[in-house]
Amino acid sequence: MIGNKMAAQDPPAGQTQDKTESGSKQTTNIVAKLSQFADDHITIVRNISTGLAVAGLIILARSIKLVTKFGAASEIPVKFIEKNVSLRGKFHHVTENGIGVEHIPISVPVISRLVRQRPSNALLLIRLAGVELTEEGKTWLKHQLEPSEFLWFKLIGRQNDILDCLVSVNRGGVFSMSLNEEILRQGLGRTVPIDSLAHQYRLHWKVHRRLLRAEGKAEKKGKGLWKQQNLRERISAYLNDYKMLRLWKKLLKRIW
């Protein structure tokens, strides 16, 4: 009885095989039709794929500011400053607090042409982080940097419209010169606190340790601000003061 019921419920093996083969044929037919459609319209498929890829890259580039040209400090994302991102730019001129730089974004084929860029007259105002420039220091920068020379500036902080940065330029091969440190090393500036870094104690100390080391070398060698007058210069200064004192005495006698 039980055997008869099971035999009645289970379909014949041939029917099961026929259904399986039929399903496989339908799947194969669908795949074949899709493949044939792709072959017949290969240009359309390629254009759609390319369009979707480019659109995706543009959205990605815009979201991470990959190809964006920054023309003001306020346009730079906070994350860039928090992570101390290094950007590339072209030197334009020396300012009261540092230098004016044209930001040069990363160039990505096709995408860079599609993203609207700012004109070249949009400059970032960069202050050499931790350095108070002297007039001699500004003159030194003008002689060291050529117009449109490429440089790198590492974002340290931001204060209003000014960026505090560690600026470096390539001086042949793999050698890179830090302008912040070199100015202090030549005695053409003083180390000062970086107000925009006040809340990041570890980075603040790390930056200042390097700058103080450079300033110490200038002080040790008596360069620039730390230049010591030799005996001849001290005698000359004394005589000038003495002559001025005598002149004042003569003037006072005539008045009285």
Secondary structure, DSSP 8 states (H G I E B T S, - for coil): -HHHHHHHHS--HHHHHHHHHHHHHHHHHHHHHHHHHHHHTHHHHHHHHHHHHHHHHHHHHHHTTSS----SGGGS-HHHHHTT-EEEEEEEEE-SSEEEEEE-----TTHHHHS----TT--EEEEETTEEE-HHHHHHHHHH--TT-EEEEEEEEEETTEEEEEEEEE-STT-EEEHHHHHHHTTSEEE---GGGTT-HHHHHHHHHHHHHHHHHHHHHT-GGG----HHHHHHHHHHHHHHHHHHHHHHHHH-
